[in-house]
């Protein structure tokens, strides 16, 4: 999948990556006969937050929102605002991973991450391959994906994974067979989830030169818990990945 965008020459040869989280966000799920699905998110002003994030990170080459935070209404807000922003800018991001949601894809419910251009046009989606189990040992009630996407951008090649797709240490991930520079990973979870991402990323960086960019919405259960985590390998500890700011930029 080729995604064209204006060359952000002011960044020179570096690649700038943007990651967004939602402090204070709560995810509500519902039980199903086969596990659970997300029902809604609760946030004081998620649409306003998304617009502010898109504006603040508009000079990034790639932007990632977290897993299970962008429902269809929020997605429409994001795509519409990107289209407006692009009219007033001389450069736009190569690619945007618009979080994910439990939504219908070809008639099946999947954990789907829309892939957008910097102008807000949807070019495709990645469907999560490895399901997550919650604290009650209920699995996501979704149809698992069976495709890997390669994004051809002006300065890098990338692929996409969703959370458990990447931090599952039980088997070798398929991305290692691809000659890509970055793996863009929307995620949701606790400190232990990010521990898994870091362990996988360390190995992949050494053996294949692959850099993971993981943007994880936290599941803050008590005071002091991180609102979110952002990993741009090779960070060494989970503490280094904790973030509380709504938007964050990194140079790779």
C-alpha positions in Angstrom: 0.0 0.0 0.0 1.6 3.3 -1.1 0.8 6.4 0.8 2.1 9.7 -0.7 2.5 12.9 1.2 4.5 16.1 0.9 8.1 15.8 1.9 8.6 17.3 5.4 12.0 18.8 4.5 12.3 20.8 7.7 12.8 17.5 9.6 15.9 16.7 7.4 16.6 13.0 7.2 14.9 12.1 10.5 11.5 10.5 10.7 9.1 12.2 13.2 6.5 10.0 14.9 3.5 11.2 16.8 1.7 9.3 19.5 -1.6 10.3 21.2 -3.2 9.1 24.4 -6.4 10.1 26.3 -5.8 10.9 30.0 -8.9 10.1 32.0 -10.5 7.8 29.3 -12.6 4.9 30.5 -13.4 2.0 28.2 -16.7 0.2 28.8 -17.3 -3.3 27.5 -20.2 -5.7 27.3 -20.3 -9.4 27.8 -21.1 -11.6 24.8 -21.7 -15.4 24.5 -18.2 -15.7 23.2 -16.3 -13.2 25.3 -16.6 -9.4 25.3 -16.7 -6.4 23.0 -16.1 -2.7 23.6 -19.3 -0.8 23.9 -18.2 2.8 24.3 -15.5 5.1 25.7 -16.1 7.8 28.3 -14.0 11.0 28.2 -14.9 14.6 29.0 -14.3 15.8 25.4 -12.8 13.2 23.1 -13.7 15.0 19.9 -12.0 18.2 21.0 -9.0 16.2 22.2 -8.7 14.4 18.9 -8.8 17.8 17.0 -6.1 19.3 19.3 -3.9 16.2 18.9 -4.2 16.2 15.1 -3.2 19.9 15.0 -0.3 19.5 17.4 1.2 16.5 15.6 0.5 17.7 12.0 4.2 17.9 11.2 4.9 14.2 12.0 5.5 11.7 9.3 3.3 9.1 11.0 0.8 9.4 13.8 -0.7 6.6 16.0 -3.7 6.6 18.3 -4.2 3.8 20.8 -6.2 0.6 20.5 -9.9 0.6 21.2 -10.2 4.4 21.7 -11.5 5.6 18.3 -15.1 4.5 17.6 -16.9 5.3 14.3 -18.0 8.7 15.5 -14.5 9.7 16.7 -13.1 8.4 13.4 -15.4 10.7 11.5 -14.3 13.6 13.6 -10.6 12.7 12.9 -11.0 12.2 9.2 -13.0 15.5 8.7 -10.5 17.5 10.8 -7.5 16.1 8.9 -9.2 17.1 5.6 -9.6 20.7 6.9 -6.1 20.9 8.3 -4.6 19.6 5.0 -6.0 22.6 3.1 -4.0 25.0 5.2 -0.7 23.1 5.3 2.1 22.7 2.8 2.9 19.2 4.2 0.8 16.5 5.8 1.7 13.1 7.5 2.4 10.1 5.4 0.2 7.8 7.4 -2.1 7.8 10.4 -3.1 4.7 12.3 -6.5 5.8 13.7 -6.5 3.7 16.9 -8.9 0.7 16.6 -12.4 -0.4 17.5 -14.6 -3.5 17.4 -16.4 -2.9 14.2 -17.8 -4.7 11.2 -15.3 -5.5 8.4 -16.8 -7.4 5.4 -19.7 -8.5 7.6 -17.5 -9.7 10.5 -16.7 -8.0 13.8 -13.0 -7.4 14.0 -10.6 -5.3 16.1 -9.9 -2.9 13.2 -7.3 -0.2 12.9 -8.1 2.2 10.0 -5.1 3.4 8.0 -5.5 7.0 6.8 -3.6 9.5 4.7 -2.7 12.9 6.0 -5.7 14.3 4.2 -8.0 12.0 6.2 -8.7 9.5 3.4 -9.1 5.9 4.5 -6.8 3.6 2.5 -7.3 0.4 4.3 -7.3 -1.3 7.7 -5.4 -3.8 9.8 -7.5 -6.4 11.6 -6.0 -7.7 14.9 -4.6 -11.3 14.5 -4.2 -12.3 18.2 -7.1 -11.8 20.6 -6.7 -10.4 24.0 -8.2 -11.9 27.2 -9.3 -9.6 30.0 -8.9 -10.1 33.8 -12.0 -12.4 33.8 -10.4 -14.6 31.2 -12.9 -13.4 28.5 -11.5 -13.2 25.0 -12.3 -10.5 22.5 -15.3 -11.7 20.6 -13.8 -10.9 17.2 -12.9 -12.5 13.9 -9.1 -12.7 13.8 -7.4 -11.0 10.9 -5.2 -12.9 8.4 -3.4 -10.2 6.5 -0.2 -8.2 6.9 0.0 -4.7 5.4 3.2 -2.9 4.2 3.1 0.9 4.0 5.3 2.5 1.4 6.0 6.0 2.7 8.3 8.7 1.3 11.1 8.1 3.9 10.4 4.6 5.3 8.6 1.4 5.0 6.3 0.3 7.8 3.8 -2.4 8.9 1.0 -2.4 11.4 0.2 -4.6 14.4 -2.4 -4.2 17.2 -1.2 -4.9 20.8 -1.2 -8.6 21.4 -0.2 -9.2 17.8 3.2 -7.8 18.8 3.7 -8.5 22.5 2.7 -12.2 22.2 6.0 -13.8 23.0 4.8 -17.3 22.3 5.7 -17.4 18.6 7.8 -15.5 16.1 5.8 -12.6 14.6 5.4 -12.5 10.8 6.7 -8.9 10.6 10.3 -10.2 11.0 10.0 -11.6 7.4 9.4 -8.1 6.1 12.1 -5.6 5.2 10.4 -2.7 7.0 11.9 0.1 9.1 9.0 0.6 11.6 6.2 -1.4 13.1 3.3 0.9 14.1 1.4 -0.5 17.1 -1.7 0.8 18.7 -2.1 -0.9 22.0 -4.1 -0.8 25.3 -3.1 -2.4 28.6 -1.2 -2.2 31.8 2.5 -2.1 32.7 2.8 -5.8 32.1 1.6 -5.3 28.5 4.3 -2.7 27.8 6.9 -5.1 29.4 6.0 -7.6 26.7 6.3 -4.9 24.0 9.8 -3.9 25.3 11.0 -7.5 25.4 9.9 -8.2 21.9 11.2 -4.8 20.6 14.7 -5.4 22.1 15.1 -8.7 20.2 13.7 -7.4 16.9 15.9 -4.3 17.0 19.1 -6.4 17.5 18.2 -9.3 15.1 16.4 -7.5 12.3 16.9 -3.7 12.7 13.1 -3.3 13.1 12.0 -0.4 15.3 8.6 -0.7 17.1 6.6 2.4 17.8 4.0 1.4 20.3 1.3 3.8 21.5 -0.6 2.3 24.4 -3.6 3.6 26.3 -3.2 2.9 30.0 -5.7 1.2 32.1 -5.3 3.4 35.2 -6.9 1.6 38.1 -5.4 3.6 41.0 -3.7 6.8 41.7 -0.3 7.0 40.3 -0.9 4.6 37.4 0.4 5.8 34.1 -2.2 7.3 31.7 -0.4 5.8 28.8 2.9 4.4 27.4 4.8 5.2 24.3 7.7 3.0 23.1 10.1 3.9 20.4 12.6 1.0 20.6 15.2 0.7 22.0 13.9 2.1 25.3 15.0 -0.2 28.1 12.4 0.0 30.9 8.7 0.5 31.2 9.3 3.6 33.3 11.0 5.2 30.3 7.8 4.8 28.3 5.2 6.3 30.7 3.4 9.4 29.4 0.7 11.7 30.7 0.6 14.2 27.9 -2.2 14.0 25.3 0.2 14.2 22.3 3.9 13.3 22.0 6.5 13.7 19.2 9.6 11.5 18.8 12.4 11.7 16.3 13.7 8.3 15.0 
